[in-house]
Amino acid sequence: MRRQIAGFRWWIVALIFLAALINFVNRLTVAVLGPVMTAQLGLSSSQFAALTTFFLIAYTLSQGISGKVYDRIGTRLGFVISIIVWSLASMAHAFARGLITLDCLRFLLGLGEGGTWPGAAKAIAEWFPVRERALAMGICNSGTAIGTVISTPLILWIDLRFGWRATFLVIGALGFGWLVLWLLLYAPPEDNLRITAADYALLQRDREPAAARRNIPWREILRHREAWAVVVARFFGDPVWWLYITWLPLYLYKVRHFSLNEIGLFAWAPFVAADAGSLFGGWLSGHLIGRGWTANRARKTVIFAGMTLMCCGIPAAITNNAMVSLTFIGVVLFGFQSWISNVQTLPSDYFPQAAVGSVMGMGGVGAGIGAMLLTQTTGFVVDHYSYTPILVTAGFLPILATVALFVLGGPIRRINIC
């Protein structure tokens, strides 16, 4: 018998937080080394953007497929497959010999990493009551922010001492260490010997009967406007995040004239704000529900507030002061993470557990398509004009995302799928 642990669900979310952190450190290695790699390989902004586009194509496809795969094979095995694929792909970057090889490896990395968020949403739906889900998702999302914070100094430190090839080997190996912890600790609540009877009873209050947990096909899910609300909202909203995690080092280098050392010193700051937004946005909606607010009112209040803060991308673009611009970018990322922590909870608010991974994956497809379009557009606009039109446009995208979510999604409540 294994020792039972009260609140073991928080251990589970801590594991997923760590997976998200490692995920983003792997993902951002190319972005952080952008100034070095573009100079070394002679890449234009459009060619650099293509690296992200290849990743996003695979990432987008993988989220749609992975959501359904996780619903079929379960969260435990789903994460095992995702982690192995992305860790091997990341390590293989060390042996790249040219742009085509890098494009192929970015594609493979995207295939592996695309499973993370459908898996996270499904695990949270399995392990957390409704009131705690947004906070749990916020903790997972904070892994992306913390990963972004530590990636810049960590990656630059390894690169300056050992070179970029060794950087990919070290960063890629982190996933295998996580995999050991996952296999030791994770099993579904009904099969996990570490969960207490009281915690299991808490989960059962918000779970549908086992007989209702059947496989739900995509065509049945897509009949519901709530699924489309998640997809369209993420199509317009997620590109804001991708814009800054992909282009911020180059923007600071080329437009704000930061040195590589200054990028290492300051580029992490907006992502600390993002981490705070993740936790605050997730906590706030749960706190409001605990005070008697409906999930509909609580989630939408936090989503609307996050949207408002994301519009600060406009003053970030037009100010002449570099540090003021960086501060506004921090406000944008705080707002985004508050926004997305609640938006990513909506699949489990709207749909039964058997469909959560699929709906989350479909939302990821919308996010990926939007991110690809903005990334490629950014490369073209930067090569021919400047960053300003892109940053201003990104300031208006959250409004479109939130309006689409509220109009298409309607009231936030569990729908009946017969």
Secondary structure, DSSP 4 states (H G I P E B T S, - for coil): -PPP-TTHHHHHHHHHHHHHHHHHHHHHHHHHTHHHHHHHHT--HHHHHHHHHHHHHHHHHHHHHHHHHHHHH-HHHHHHHHHHHHHHHHHHGGG--SHHHHHHHHHHHHHHHTTHHHHHHHHHHHH--HHHHHHHHHHHHHHHHHHHHHHHHHHHHHHHHH-HHHHHHHHHHHHHHHHHHHHHH---GGG-TTS-HHHHHHHHTTS--GGG-----HHHHTTSHHHHHHHHHHHHHHHHHHHHHHHHHHHHHHTS---HHHHHHHTTHHHHHHHHHHHHHHHHHHHHHHTT--HHHHHHHHHHHHHHHHTTHHHHHH-S-HHHHHHHHHHHHHHHHHHHHHHTTHHHHHS-HHHHHHHHHHHHHHHHHHHHHHHHHHHHHHHHS-SHHHHHHHHHHHHHHHHHHHHHH-S-------
